Amino acid sequence: MSRSEDLEDLRFLGTGPSATGSTPGWRLTEDLYFRCSSCGELISGDPRQSERCSCGSLVKDGPGGRIESRLGERAIEVFEKGG
C-alpha cells in the first residue's frame, strides 16, 4: 500500500499509539497500517520490517517495535485491514 486511495479497504482506528490497543506504546501487526499526515503515504505495521514514508516524516523500526513522526505521535493515523 502506498497512497490515500488505498484507504477504501481499511478502517480508521484513530491517531497515536492508543489507537493500536490498550497497552502503552505502539502495537505492530500485519493487519495495521500507519499513514503519514504530511505526504499521505501508508506504511505497513508488519513488525518484521522497517520502513519510511517517501517524505521521511514517518519512520517505523519494526524489530524495535517503534514508529515515530517528526510531526508527533498524534499525527500518525492508524488503520486496520479487514476491520
All heavy atoms as a GROMACS GRO file, in nm:
protein
  624
    1MET      N    1   0.086  -0.118   0.000
    1MET     CA    2   0.000   0.000   0.000
    1MET      C    3   0.089   0.123   0.000
    1MET      O    4   0.197   0.120   0.054
    1MET     CB    5  -0.088   0.000   0.123
    1MET     CG    6  -0.186  -0.112   0.126
    1MET     SD    7  -0.330  -0.066   0.217
    1MET     CE    8  -0.431  -0.203   0.174
    2SER      N    9   0.036   0.227  -0.057
    2SER     CA   10   0.122   0.344  -0.061
    2SER      C   11   0.050   0.476  -0.040
    2SER      O   12   0.094   0.555   0.040
    2SER     CB   13   0.198   0.348  -0.193
    2SER     OG   14   0.109   0.358  -0.300
    3ARG      N   15  -0.060   0.502  -0.107
    3ARG     CA   16  -0.120   0.634  -0.100
    3ARG      C   17  -0.262   0.630  -0.044
    3ARG      O   18  -0.318   0.524  -0.022
    3ARG     CB   19  -0.125   0.697  -0.240
    3ARG     CG   20   0.011   0.716  -0.303
    3ARG     CD   21   0.089   0.826  -0.245
    3ARG     NE   22   0.016   0.951  -0.251
    3ARG     CZ   23   0.055   1.061  -0.197
    3ARG    NH1   24   0.167   1.066  -0.133
    3ARG    NH2   25  -0.016   1.171  -0.205
    4SER      N   26  -0.320   0.743  -0.025
    4SER     CA   27  -0.451   0.757   0.036
    4SER      C   28  -0.562   0.683  -0.040
    4SER      O   29  -0.660   0.643   0.020
    4SER     CB   30  -0.488   0.904   0.046
    4SER     OG   31  -0.398   0.970   0.130
    5GLU      N   32  -0.547   0.664  -0.171
    5GLU     CA   33  -0.651   0.595  -0.245
    5GLU      C   34  -0.666   0.449  -0.201
    5GLU      O   35  -0.766   0.385  -0.229
    5GLU     CB   36  -0.628   0.604  -0.397
    5GLU     CG   37  -0.496   0.551  -0.445
    5GLU     CD   38  -0.388   0.659  -0.453
    5GLU    OE1   39  -0.404   0.769  -0.399
    5GLU    OE2   40  -0.284   0.630  -0.516
    6ASP      N   41  -0.569   0.397  -0.129
    6ASP     CA   42  -0.574   0.260  -0.078
    6ASP      C   43  -0.657   0.248   0.049
    6ASP      O   44  -0.672   0.139   0.102
    6ASP     CB   45  -0.432   0.208  -0.051
    6ASP     CG   46  -0.349   0.202  -0.178
    6ASP    OD1   47  -0.400   0.156  -0.281
    6ASP    OD2   48  -0.233   0.245  -0.173
    7LEU      N   49  -0.712   0.356   0.100
    7LEU     CA   50  -0.785   0.356   0.227
    7LEU      C   51  -0.920   0.287   0.221
    7LEU      O   52  -0.975   0.253   0.325
    7LEU     CB   53  -0.804   0.499   0.278
    7LEU     CG   54  -0.676   0.574   0.315
    7LEU    CD1   55  -0.710   0.718   0.351
    7LEU    CD2   56  -0.605   0.505   0.429
    8GLU      N   57  -0.975   0.263   0.102
    8GLU     CA   58  -1.109   0.207   0.094
    8GLU      C   59  -1.121   0.069   0.156
    8GLU      O   60  -1.229   0.031   0.200
    8GLU     CB   61  -1.158   0.206  -0.050
    8GLU     CG   62  -1.077   0.118  -0.143
    8GLU     CD   63  -1.118   0.132  -0.288
    8GLU    OE1   64  -1.133   0.246  -0.334
    8GLU    OE2   65  -1.134   0.029  -0.353
    9ASP      N   66  -1.015  -0.007   0.164
    9ASP     CA   67  -1.017  -0.140   0.225
    9ASP      C   68  -0.978  -0.137   0.372
    9ASP      O   69  -0.964  -0.242   0.434
    9ASP     CB   70  -0.922  -0.234   0.151
    9ASP     CG   71  -0.964  -0.257   0.007
    9ASP    OD1   72  -1.086  -0.247  -0.022
    9ASP    OD2   73  -0.877  -0.285  -0.077
   10LEU      N   74  -0.960  -0.017   0.426
   10LEU     CA   75  -0.911  -0.004   0.564
   10LEU      C   76  -1.012   0.069   0.652
   10LEU      O   77  -1.086   0.154   0.604
   10LEU     CB   78  -0.778   0.072   0.566
   10LEU     CG   79  -0.664   0.011   0.485
   10LEU    CD1   80  -0.543   0.102   0.490
   10LEU    CD2   81  -0.629  -0.128   0.535
   11ARG      N   82  -1.009   0.038   0.780
   11ARG     CA   83  -1.094   0.105   0.878
   11ARG      C   84  -1.006   0.194   0.965
   11ARG      O   85  -0.905   0.150   1.019
   11ARG     CB   86  -1.164   0.001   0.965
   11ARG     CG   87  -1.253   0.060   1.072
   11ARG     CD   88  -1.334  -0.048   1.142
   11ARG     NE   89  -1.251  -0.141   1.215
   11ARG     CZ   90  -1.234  -0.141   1.346
   11ARG    NH1   91  -1.296  -0.054   1.421
   11ARG    NH2   92  -1.156  -0.231   1.404
   12PHE      N   93  -1.047   0.320   0.979
   12PHE     CA   94  -0.972   0.417   1.060
   12PHE      C   95  -0.992   0.385   1.209
   12PHE      O   96  -1.106   0.372   1.255
   12PHE     CB   97  -1.020   0.558   1.029
   12PHE     CG   98  -0.952   0.665   1.110
   12PHE    CD1   99  -0.817   0.693   1.092
   12PHE    CD2  100  -1.023   0.738   1.203
   12PHE    CE1  101  -0.754   0.792   1.165
   12PHE    CE2  102  -0.962   0.838   1.276
   12PHE     CZ  103  -0.827   0.865   1.257
   13LEU      N  104  -0.884   0.372   1.284
   13LEU     CA  105  -0.890   0.340   1.427
   13LEU      C  106  -0.865   0.461   1.515
   13LEU      O  107  -0.904   0.461   1.632
   13LEU     CB  108  -0.788   0.231   1.462
   13LEU     CG  109  -0.806   0.095   1.395
   13LEU    CD1  110  -0.695   0.000   1.437
   13LEU    CD2  111  -0.943   0.037   1.424
   14GLY      N  112  -0.797   0.562   1.464
   14GLY     CA  113  -0.765   0.681   1.542
   14GLY      C  114  -0.623   0.726   1.517
   14GLY      O  115  -0.561   0.686   1.419
   15THR      N  116  -0.572   0.809   1.608
   15THR     CA  117  -0.435   0.859   1.594
   15THR      C  118  -0.355   0.827   1.719
   15THR      O  119  -0.410   0.813   1.828
   15THR     CB  120  -0.434   1.012   1.571
   15THR    OG1  121  -0.495   1.076   1.682
   15THR    CG2  122  -0.507   1.048   1.443
   16GLY      N  123  -0.225   0.816   1.701
   16GLY     CA  124  -0.137   0.790   1.813
   16GLY      C  125  -0.138   0.646   1.859
   16GLY      O  126  -0.216   0.564   1.811
   17PRO      N  127  -0.049   0.613   1.953
   17PRO     CA  128  -0.034   0.474   1.996
   17PRO      C  129  -0.159   0.414   2.060
   17PRO      O  130  -0.181   0.293   2.052
   17PRO     CB  131   0.083   0.478   2.095
   17PRO     CG  132   0.106   0.620   2.126
   17PRO     CD  133   0.045   0.702   2.018
   18SER      N  134  -0.243   0.493   2.123
   18SER     CA  135  -0.364   0.439   2.186
   18SER      C  136  -0.459   0.377   2.085
   18SER      O  137  -0.541   0.292   2.120
   18SER     CB  138  -0.435   0.546   2.269
   18SER     OG  139  -0.479   0.650   2.185
   19ALA      N  140  -0.449   0.416   1.958
   19ALA     CA  141  -0.534   0.359   1.854
   19ALA      C  142  -0.497   0.214   1.821
   19ALA      O  143  -0.575   0.143   1.758
   19ALA     CB  144  -0.528   0.444   1.727
   20THR      N  145  -0.380   0.169   1.865
   20THR     CA  146  -0.335   0.033   1.835
   20THR      C  147  -0.368  -0.065   1.947
   20THR      O  148  -0.343  -0.184   1.933
   20THR     CB  149  -0.184   0.027   1.806
   20THR    OG1  150  -0.110   0.062   1.924
   20THR    CG2  151  -0.146   0.119   1.692
   21GLY      N  152  -0.422  -0.018   2.057
   21GLY     CA  153  -0.456  -0.109   2.167
   21GLY      C  154  -0.447  -0.040   2.301
   21GLY      O  155  -0.410   0.076   2.311
   22SER      N  156  -0.479  -0.114   2.405
   22SER     CA  157  -0.485  -0.056   2.540
   22SER      C  158  -0.353  -0.058   2.614
   22SER      O  159  -0.340   0.005   2.719
   22SER     CB  160  -0.591  -0.129   2.623
   22SER     OG  161  -0.558  -0.266   2.632
   23THR      N  162  -0.252  -0.127   2.561
   23THR     CA  163  -0.123  -0.130   2.628
   23THR      C  164  -0.042  -0.006   2.590
   23THR      O  165  -0.062   0.050   2.482
   23THR     CB  166  -0.044  -0.256   2.589
   23THR    OG1  167  -0.026  -0.258   2.449
   23THR    CG2  168  -0.116  -0.382   2.634
   24PRO      N  169   0.049   0.038   2.675
   24PRO     CA  170   0.131   0.155   2.642
   24PRO      C  171   0.218   0.128   2.519
   24PRO      O  172   0.262   0.016   2.495
   24PRO     CB  173   0.219   0.174   2.766
   24PRO     CG  174   0.157   0.093   2.873
   24PRO     CD  175   0.078  -0.015   2.806
   25GLY      N  176   0.241   0.230   2.440
   25GLY     CA  177   0.327   0.218   2.323
   25GLY      C  178   0.251   0.168   2.201
   25GLY      O  179   0.130   0.153   2.202
   26TRP      N  180   0.326   0.143   2.097
   26TRP     CA  181   0.270   0.100   1.970
   26TRP      C  182   0.258  -0.051   1.963
   26TRP      O  183   0.348  -0.122   2.003
   26TRP     CB  184   0.359   0.147   1.854
   26TRP     CG  185   0.363   0.294   1.839
   26TRP    CD1  186   0.460   0.379   1.888
   26TRP    CD2  187   0.269   0.376   1.772
   26TRP    NE1  188   0.430   0.508   1.854
   26TRP    CE2  189   0.313   0.509   1.784
   26TRP    CE3  190   0.150   0.351   1.704
   26TRP    CZ2  191   0.243   0.616   1.728
   26TRP    CZ3  192   0.081   0.458   1.649
   26TRP    CH2  193   0.128   0.587   1.661
   27ARG      N  194   0.148  -0.099   1.907
   27ARG     CA  195   0.132  -0.241   1.875
   27ARG      C  196   0.150  -0.251   1.724
   27ARG      O  197   0.080  -0.185   1.647
   27ARG     CB  198  -0.007  -0.290   1.916
   27ARG     CG  199  -0.034  -0.435   1.878
   27ARG     CD  200  -0.171  -0.481   1.929
   27ARG     NE  201  -0.280  -0.403   1.875
   27ARG     CZ  202  -0.354  -0.437   1.770
   27ARG    NH1  203  -0.330  -0.549   1.705
   27ARG    NH2  204  -0.454  -0.358   1.728
   28LEU      N  205   0.244  -0.332   1.681
   28LEU     CA  206   0.269  -0.352   1.539
   28LEU      C  207   0.222  -0.491   1.499
   28LEU      O  208   0.266  -0.590   1.558
   28LEU     CB  209   0.418  -0.336   1.507
   28LEU     CG  210   0.481  -0.200   1.537
   28LEU    CD1  211   0.630  -0.202   1.504
   28LEU    CD2  212   0.411  -0.089   1.460
   29THR      N  213   0.132  -0.499   1.402
   29THR     CA  214   0.085  -0.625   1.348
   29THR      C  215   0.066  -0.609   1.198
   29THR      O  216   0.054  -0.497   1.147
   29THR     CB  217  -0.049  -0.670   1.411
   29THR    OG1  218  -0.151  -0.576   1.375
   29THR    CG2  219  -0.039  -0.681   1.562
   30GLU      N  220   0.060  -0.722   1.126
   30GLU     CA  221   0.047  -0.719   0.981
   30GLU      C  222  -0.085  -0.660   0.934
   30GLU      O  223  -0.095  -0.616   0.820
   30GLU     CB  224   0.063  -0.860   0.925
   30GLU     CG  225   0.203  -0.914   0.941
   30GLU     CD  226   0.216  -1.055   0.888
   30GLU    OE1  227   0.146  -1.090   0.791
   30GLU    OE2  228   0.297  -1.131   0.944
   31ASP      N  229  -0.188  -0.657   1.018
   31ASP     CA  230  -0.318  -0.604   0.976
   31ASP      C  231  -0.331  -0.454   1.000
   31ASP      O  232  -0.432  -0.394   0.966
   31ASP     CB  233  -0.433  -0.678   1.042
   31ASP     CG  234  -0.434  -0.665   1.194
   31ASP    OD1  235  -0.326  -0.648   1.253
   31ASP    OD2  236  -0.543  -0.672   1.252
   32LEU      N  237  -0.229  -0.390   1.058
   32LEU     CA  238  -0.233  -0.246   1.082
   32LEU      C  239  -0.153  -0.170   0.976
   32LEU      O  240  -0.053  -0.222   0.924
   32LEU     CB  241  -0.176  -0.212   1.220
   32LEU     CG  242  -0.257  -0.258   1.340
   32LEU    CD1  243  -0.185  -0.220   1.469
   32LEU    CD2  244  -0.398  -0.200   1.338
   33TYR      N  245  -0.197  -0.048   0.949
   33TYR     CA  246  -0.127   0.043   0.859
   33TYR      C  247  -0.123   0.180   0.922
   33TYR      O  248  -0.214   0.218   0.994
   33TYR     CB  249  -0.198   0.050   0.722
   33TYR     CG  250  -0.184  -0.078   0.645
   33TYR    CD1  251  -0.272  -0.183   0.666
   33TYR    CD2  252  -0.079  -0.095   0.555
   33TYR    CE1  253  -0.257  -0.303   0.598
   33TYR    CE2  254  -0.064  -0.214   0.487
   33TYR     CZ  255  -0.153  -0.317   0.509
   33TYR     OH  256  -0.137  -0.436   0.441
   34PHE      N  257  -0.018   0.253   0.894
   34PHE     CA  258   0.002   0.386   0.951
   34PHE      C  259   0.017   0.485   0.837
   34PHE      O  260   0.088   0.459   0.740
   34PHE     CB  261   0.127   0.386   1.039
   34PHE     CG  262   0.119   0.284   1.149
   34PHE    CD1  263   0.172   0.157   1.132
   34PHE    CD2  264   0.055   0.314   1.268
   34PHE    CE1  265   0.162   0.063   1.232
   34PHE    CE2  266   0.046   0.220   1.369
   34PHE     CZ  267   0.098   0.094   1.351
   35ARG      N  268  -0.052   0.599   0.848
   35ARG     CA  269  -0.048   0.698   0.741
   35ARG      C  270   0.024   0.824   0.788
   35ARG      O  271  -0.006   0.880   0.893
   35ARG     CB  272  -0.188   0.734   0.694
   35ARG     CG  273  -0.184   0.831   0.576
   35ARG     CD  274  -0.314   0.845   0.507
   35ARG     NE  275  -0.406   0.924   0.588
   35ARG     CZ  276  -0.515   0.980   0.541
   35ARG    NH1  277  -0.549   0.964   0.414
   35ARG    NH2  278  -0.593   1.049   0.619
   36CYS      N  279   0.115   0.870   0.704
   36CYS     CA  280   0.186   0.995   0.728
   36CYS      C  281   0.090   1.110   0.700
   36CYS      O  282   0.032   1.119   0.592
   36CYS     CB  283   0.307   1.004   0.637
   36CYS     SG  284   0.393   1.162   0.648
   37SER      N  285   0.073   1.198   0.796
   37SER     CA  286  -0.018   1.311   0.777
   37SER      C  287   0.044   1.419   0.687
   37SER      O  288  -0.026   1.509   0.644
   37SER     CB  289  -0.059   1.370   0.912
   37SER     OG  290   0.053   1.416   0.982
   38SER      N  291   0.172   1.406   0.656
   38SER     CA  292   0.237   1.502   0.569
   38SER      C  293   0.222   1.464   0.421
   38SER      O  294   0.172   1.543   0.342
   38SER     CB  295   0.384   1.514   0.607
   38SER     OG  296   0.448   1.612   0.530
   39CYS      N  297   0.261   1.342   0.384
   39CYS     CA  298   0.256   1.301   0.242
   39CYS      C  299   0.140   1.208   0.211
   39CYS      O  300   0.113   1.182   0.094
   39CYS     CB  301   0.389   1.237   0.200
   39CYS     SG  302   0.423   1.076   0.275
   40GLY      N  303   0.073   1.154   0.313
   40GLY     CA  304  -0.041   1.066   0.291
   40GLY      C  305  -0.005   0.922   0.262
   40GLY      O  306  -0.092   0.839   0.240
   41GLU      N  307   0.123   0.890   0.263
   41GLU     CA  308   0.165   0.754   0.232
   41GLU      C  309   0.134   0.660   0.349
   41GLU      O  310   0.145   0.697   0.465
   41GLU     CB  311   0.315   0.750   0.203
   41GLU     CG  312   0.363   0.616   0.156
   41GLU     CD  313   0.504   0.620   0.102
   41GLU    OE1  314   0.554   0.728   0.068
   41GLU    OE2  315   0.564   0.513   0.095
   42LEU      N  316   0.095   0.537   0.314
   42LEU     CA  317   0.069   0.433   0.413
   42LEU      C  318   0.190   0.343   0.425
   42LEU      O  319   0.252   0.308   0.324
   42LEU     CB  320  -0.050   0.347   0.369
   42LEU     CG  321  -0.186   0.412   0.374
   42LEU    CD1  322  -0.286   0.329   0.296
   42LEU    CD2  323  -0.232   0.429   0.517
   43ILE      N  324   0.223   0.304   0.548
   43ILE     CA  325   0.326   0.203   0.567
   43ILE      C  326   0.266   0.090   0.649
   43ILE      O  327   0.178   0.110   0.733
   43ILE     CB  328   0.455   0.258   0.632
   43ILE    CG1  329   0.431   0.314   0.771
   43ILE    CG2  330   0.518   0.364   0.543
   43ILE    CD1  331   0.560   0.352   0.841
   44SER      N  332   0.313  -0.029   0.626
   44SER     CA  333   0.263  -0.150   0.690
   44SER      C  334   0.303  -0.153   0.838
   44SER      O  335   0.409  -0.104   0.876
   44SER     CB  336   0.323  -0.271   0.617
   44SER     OG  337   0.315  -0.386   0.696
   45GLY      N  338   0.220  -0.218   0.917
   45GLY     CA  339   0.251  -0.238   1.058
   45GLY      C  340   0.326  -0.368   1.083
   45GLY      O  341   0.343  -0.410   1.197
   46ASP      N  342   0.372  -0.434   0.977
   46ASP     CA  343   0.444  -0.560   0.989
   46ASP      C  344   0.566  -0.543   1.079
   46ASP      O  345   0.656  -0.466   1.045
   46ASP     CB  346   0.486  -0.610   0.851
   46ASP     CG  347   0.545  -0.749   0.852
   46ASP    OD1  348   0.592  -0.795   0.958
   46ASP    OD2  349   0.546  -0.812   0.746
   47PRO      N  350   0.570  -0.613   1.193
   47PRO     CA  351   0.682  -0.593   1.286
   47PRO      C  352   0.815  -0.649   1.238
   47PRO      O  353   0.918  -0.622   1.298
   47PRO     CB  354   0.634  -0.667   1.412
   47PRO     CG  355   0.536  -0.766   1.364
   47PRO     CD  356   0.472  -0.706   1.242
   48ARG      N  357   0.815  -0.723   1.128
   48ARG     CA  358   0.941  -0.779   1.076
   48ARG      C  359   1.015  -0.682   0.986
   48ARG      O  360   1.130  -0.706   0.949
   48ARG     CB  361   0.913  -0.907   0.999
   48ARG     CG  362   0.850  -1.016   1.086
   48ARG     CD  363   0.799  -1.128   1.002
   48ARG     NE  364   0.689  -1.076   0.922
   48ARG     CZ  365   0.617  -1.147   0.838
   48ARG    NH1  366   0.645  -1.274   0.818
   48ARG    NH2  367   0.518  -1.092   0.770
   49GLN      N  368   0.949  -0.570   0.948
   49GLN     CA  369   1.008  -0.476   0.853
   49GLN      C  370   1.028  -0.338   0.914
   49GLN      O  371   0.952  -0.297   1.001
   49GLN     CB  372   0.916  -0.460   0.732
   49GLN     CG  373   0.887  -0.586   0.659
   49GLN     CD  374   0.782  -0.564   0.550
   49GLN    OE1  375   0.725  -0.457   0.539
   49GLN    NE2  376   0.757  -0.666   0.471
   50SER      N  377   1.126  -0.269   0.865
   50SER     CA  378   1.144  -0.127   0.896
   50SER      C  379   1.113  -0.049   0.769
   50SER      O  380   1.148  -0.093   0.660
   50SER     CB  381   1.287  -0.099   0.943
   50SER     OG  382   1.309  -0.161   1.068
   51GLU      N  383   1.043   0.063   0.783
   51GLU     CA  384   1.002   0.141   0.666
   51GLU      C  385   1.006   0.290   0.698
   51GLU      O  386   1.005   0.330   0.813
   51GLU     CB  387   0.858   0.106   0.625
   51GLU     CG  388   0.838  -0.033   0.574
   51GLU     CD  389   0.696  -0.057   0.533
   51GLU    OE1  390   0.654  -0.001   0.429
   51GLU    OE2  391   0.624  -0.128   0.604
   52ARG      N  392   1.003   0.368   0.590
   52ARG     CA  393   0.999   0.514   0.599
   52ARG      C  394   0.909   0.562   0.485
   52ARG      O  395   0.916   0.509   0.376
   52ARG     CB  396   1.140   0.569   0.583
   52ARG     CG  397   1.151   0.718   0.580
   52ARG     CD  398   1.296   0.761   0.556
   52ARG     NE  399   1.387   0.704   0.653
   52ARG     CZ  400   1.427   0.766   0.765
   52ARG    NH1  401   1.384   0.887   0.791
   52ARG    NH2  402   1.510   0.708   0.847
   53CYS      N  403   0.825   0.661   0.513
   53CYS     CA  404   0.740   0.717   0.406
   53CYS      C  405   0.828   0.796   0.310
   53CYS      O  406   0.943   0.826   0.339
   53CYS     CB  407   0.629   0.804   0.465
   53CYS     SG  408   0.686   0.960   0.534
   54SER      N  409   0.770   0.832   0.196
   54SER     CA  410   0.850   0.898   0.092
   54SER      C  411   0.901   1.036   0.132
   54SER      O  412   1.006   1.079   0.086
   54SER     CB  413   0.770   0.907  -0.038
   54SER     OG  414   0.651   0.977  -0.019
   55CYS      N  415   0.829   1.108   0.220
   55CYS     CA  416   0.877   1.241   0.261
   55CYS      C  417   0.971   1.233   0.382
   55CYS      O  418   1.032   1.332   0.420
   55CYS     CB  419   0.761   1.336   0.289
   55CYS     SG  420   0.674   1.310   0.446
   56GLY      N  421   0.981   1.115   0.443
   56GLY     CA  422   1.072   1.095   0.555
   56GLY      C  423   1.018   1.136   0.691
   56GLY      O  424   1.088   1.127   0.791
   57SER      N  425   0.892   1.180   0.697
   57SER     CA  426   0.835   1.222   0.825
   57SER      C  427   0.794   1.107   0.915
   57SER      O  428   0.795   1.119   1.037
   57SER     CB  429   0.712   1.310   0.801
   57SER     OG  430   0.750   1.432   0.741
   58LEU      N  431   0.757   0.994   0.856
   58LEU     CA  432   0.709   0.878   0.931
   58LEU      C  433   0.809   0.764   0.917
   58LEU      O  434   0.844   0.725   0.805
   58LEU     CB  435   0.572   0.836   0.878
   58LEU     CG  436   0.501   0.720   0.946
   58LEU    CD1  437   0.472   0.752   1.092
   58LEU    CD2  438   0.372   0.688   0.874
   59VAL      N  439   0.857   0.713   1.030
   59VAL     CA  440   0.959   0.609   1.030
   59VAL      C  441   0.914   0.496   1.122
   59VAL      O  442   0.870   0.520   1.234
   59VAL     CB  443   1.095   0.664   1.078
   59VAL    CG1  444   1.199   0.554   1.084
   59VAL    CG2  445   1.140   0.778   0.990
   60LYS      N  446   0.926   0.371   1.072
   60LYS     CA  447   0.892   0.254   1.154
   60LYS      C  448   1.014   0.166   1.168
   60LYS      O  449   1.077   0.129   1.070
   60LYS     CB  450   0.779   0.174   1.090
   60LYS     CG  451   0.739   0.053   1.174
   60LYS     CD  452   0.643  -0.037   1.100
   60LYS     CE  453   0.718  -0.110   0.994
   60LYS     NZ  454   0.645  -0.206   0.917
   61ASP      N  455   1.048   0.132   1.292
   61ASP     CA  456   1.151   0.034   1.325
   61ASP      C  457   1.076  -0.089   1.372
   61ASP      O  458   1.044  -0.101   1.490
   61ASP     CB  459   1.243   0.089   1.433
   61ASP     CG  460   1.342  -0.014   1.485
   61ASP    OD1  461   1.353  -0.124   1.426
   61ASP    OD2  462   1.406   0.014   1.588
   62GLY      N  463   1.042  -0.177   1.279
   62GLY     CA  464   0.962  -0.294   1.311
   62GLY      C  465   1.022  -0.382   1.419
   62GLY      O  466   0.957  -0.407   1.522
   63PRO      N  467   1.146  -0.431   1.401
   63PRO     CA  468   1.205  -0.516   1.503
   63PRO      C  469   1.218  -0.447   1.640
   63PRO      O  470   1.211  -0.512   1.744
   63PRO     CB  471   1.343  -0.551   1.446
   63PRO     CG  472   1.324  -0.540   1.297
   63PRO     CD  473   1.228  -0.425   1.280
   64GLY      N  474   1.232  -0.316   1.640
   64GLY     CA  475   1.242  -0.240   1.765
   64GLY      C  476   1.107  -0.205   1.824
   64GLY      O  477   1.098  -0.153   1.936
   65GLY      N  478   0.999  -0.229   1.746
   65GLY     CA  479   0.864  -0.201   1.794
   65GLY      C  480   0.833  -0.053   1.807
   65GLY      O  481   0.750  -0.013   1.888
   66ARG      N  482   0.898   0.029   1.723
   66ARG     CA  483   0.879   0.175   1.732
   66ARG      C  484   0.830   0.232   1.601
   66ARG      O  485   0.868   0.187   1.494
   66ARG     CB  486   1.011   0.242   1.770
   66ARG     CG  487   1.060   0.209   1.908
   66ARG     CD  488   1.187   0.285   1.942
   66ARG     NE  489   1.298   0.254   1.853
   66ARG     CZ  490   1.385   0.156   1.873
   66ARG    NH1  491   1.374   0.079   1.979
   66ARG    NH2  492   1.483   0.135   1.788
   67ILE      N  493   0.746   0.335   1.614
   67ILE     CA  494   0.704   0.414   1.499
   67ILE      C  495   0.700   0.558   1.546
   67ILE      O  496   0.657   0.587   1.658
   67ILE     CB  497   0.569   0.366   1.442
   67ILE    CG1  498   0.539   0.438   1.312
   67ILE    CG2  499   0.459   0.376   1.542
   67ILE    CD1  500   0.434   0.370   1.228
   68GLU      N  501   0.749   0.648   1.464
   68GLU     CA  502   0.751   0.789   1.505
   68GLU      C  503   0.736   0.881   1.386
   68GLU      O  504   0.763   0.843   1.272
   68GLU     CB  505   0.878   0.822   1.582
   68GLU     CG  506   1.004   0.787   1.512
   68GLU     CD  507   1.126   0.798   1.604
   68GLU    OE1  508   1.121   0.753   1.718
   68GLU    OE2  509   1.226   0.853   1.554
   69SER      N  510   0.690   1.000   1.415
   69SER     CA  511   0.672   1.101   1.313
   69SER      C  512   0.737   1.230   1.360
   69SER      O  513   0.732   1.263   1.479
   69SER     CB  514   0.522   1.126   1.290
   69SER     OG  515   0.503   1.240   1.208
   70ARG      N  516   0.796   1.303   1.267
   70ARG     CA  517   0.852   1.435   1.301
   70ARG      C  518   0.744   1.530   1.346
   70ARG      O  519   0.772   1.631   1.410
   70ARG     CB  520   0.922   1.494   1.179
   70ARG     CG  521   1.055   1.433   1.152
   70ARG     CD  522   1.125   1.513   1.048
   70ARG     NE  523   1.110   1.441   0.921
   70ARG     CZ  524   1.165   1.476   0.809
   70ARG    NH1  525   1.236   1.585   0.802
   70ARG    NH2  526   1.150   1.406   0.700
   71LEU      N  527   0.618   1.499   1.314
   71LEU     CA  528   0.505   1.584   1.350
   71LEU      C  529   0.442   1.544   1.483
   71LEU      O  530   0.344   1.604   1.525
   71LEU     CB  531   0.400   1.579   1.238
   71LEU     CG  532   0.454   1.614   1.099
   71LEU    CD1  533   0.347   1.587   0.994
   71LEU    CD2  534   0.501   1.758   1.094
   72GLY      N  535   0.495   1.442   1.548
   72GLY     CA  536   0.443   1.395   1.677
   72GLY      C  537   0.356   1.271   1.661
   72GLY      O  538   0.305   1.243   1.553
   73GLU      N  539   0.342   1.196   1.769
   73GLU     CA  540   0.266   1.071   1.766
   73GLU      C  541   0.121   1.090   1.725
   73GLU      O  542   0.064   1.005   1.658
   73GLU     CB  543   0.271   1.002   1.902
   73GLU     CG  544   0.404   0.941   1.935
   73GLU     CD  545   0.402   0.863   2.065
   73GLU    OE1  546   0.320   0.894   2.153
   73GLU    OE2  547   0.480   0.769   2.075
   74ARG      N  548   0.060   1.199   1.767
   74ARG     CA  549  -0.081   1.222   1.735
   74ARG      C  550  -0.103   1.252   1.586
   74ARG      O  551  -0.214   1.250   1.538
   74ARG     CB  552  -0.140   1.334   1.820
   74ARG     CG  553  -0.135   1.310   1.969
   74ARG     CD  554  -0.228   1.205   2.019
   74ARG     NE  555  -0.366   1.240   1.989
   74ARG     CZ  556  -0.466   1.155   1.988
   74ARG    NH1  557  -0.444   1.029   2.017
   74ARG    NH2  558  -0.588   1.193   1.960
   75ALA      N  559   0.004   1.274   1.512
   75ALA     CA  560  -0.006   1.299   1.368
   75ALA      C  561  -0.006   1.167   1.289
   75ALA      O  562  -0.023   1.169   1.168
   75ALA     CB  563   0.109   1.389   1.322
   76ILE      N  564   0.013   1.055   1.358
   76ILE     CA  565   0.016   0.925   1.291
   76ILE      C  566  -0.125   0.866   1.294
   76ILE      O  567  -0.179   0.838   1.401
   76ILE     CB  568   0.116   0.829   1.358
   76ILE    CG1  569   0.257   0.889   1.356
   76ILE    CG2  570   0.113   0.693   1.288
   76ILE    CD1  571   0.358   0.812   1.440
   77GLU      N  572  -0.184   0.848   1.177
   77GLU     CA  573  -0.316   0.790   1.166
   77GLU      C  574  -0.303   0.638   1.155
   77GLU      O  575  -0.217   0.588   1.082
   77GLU     CB  576  -0.388   0.845   1.044
   77GLU     CG  577  -0.410   0.995   1.052
   77GLU     CD  578  -0.474   1.050   0.926
   77GLU    OE1  579  -0.480   0.981   0.823
   77GLU    OE2  580  -0.518   1.167   0.933
   78VAL      N  581  -0.389   0.567   1.227
   78VAL     CA  582  -0.382   0.422   1.234
   78VAL      C  583  -0.505   0.362   1.166
   78VAL      O  584  -0.618   0.403   1.192
   78VAL     CB  585  -0.375   0.374   1.381
   78VAL    CG1  586  -0.361   0.222   1.387
   78VAL    CG2  587  -0.259   0.441   1.454
   79PHE      N  588  -0.481   0.262   1.079
   79PHE     CA  589  -0.587   0.194   1.006
   79PHE      C  590  -0.571   0.043   1.023
   79PHE      O  591  -0.460  -0.007   1.043
   79PHE     CB  592  -0.581   0.229   0.857
   79PHE     CG  593  -0.607   0.372   0.828
   79PHE    CD1  594  -0.506   0.468   0.836
   79PHE    CD2  595  -0.735   0.416   0.795
   79PHE    CE1  596  -0.531   0.601   0.809
   79PHE    CE2  597  -0.761   0.549   0.767
   79PHE     CZ  598  -0.659   0.641   0.776
   80GLU      N  599  -0.681  -0.028   1.008
   80GLU     CA  600  -0.680  -0.173   1.019
   80GLU      C  601  -0.739  -0.233   0.892
   80GLU      O  602  -0.845  -0.190   0.845
   80GLU     CB  603  -0.762  -0.216   1.140
   80GLU     CG  604  -0.764  -0.366   1.162
   80GLU     CD  605  -0.840  -0.402   1.287
   80GLU    OE1  606  -0.946  -0.342   1.314
   80GLU    OE2  607  -0.792  -0.491   1.358
   81LYS      N  608  -0.672  -0.335   0.839
   81LYS     CA  609  -0.721  -0.403   0.720
   81LYS      C  610  -0.827  -0.505   0.760
   81LYS      O  611  -0.810  -0.577   0.858
   81LYS     CB  612  -0.606  -0.472   0.648
   81LYS     CG  613  -0.648  -0.533   0.517
   81LYS     CD  614  -0.530  -0.586   0.443
   81LYS     CE  615  -0.579  -0.639   0.309
   81LYS     NZ  616  -0.469  -0.671   0.221
   82GLY      N  617  -0.933  -0.509   0.682
   82GLY     CA  618  -1.037  -0.609   0.705
   82GLY      C  619  -1.121  -0.584   0.829
   82GLY      O  620  -1.190  -0.671   0.875
   83GLY      N  621  -1.112  -0.465   0.885
   83GLY     CA  622  -1.183  -0.434   1.008
   83GLY      C  623  -1.321  -0.382   0.991
   83GLY      O  624  -1.379  -0.352   0.898
   0.00000   0.00000   0.00000
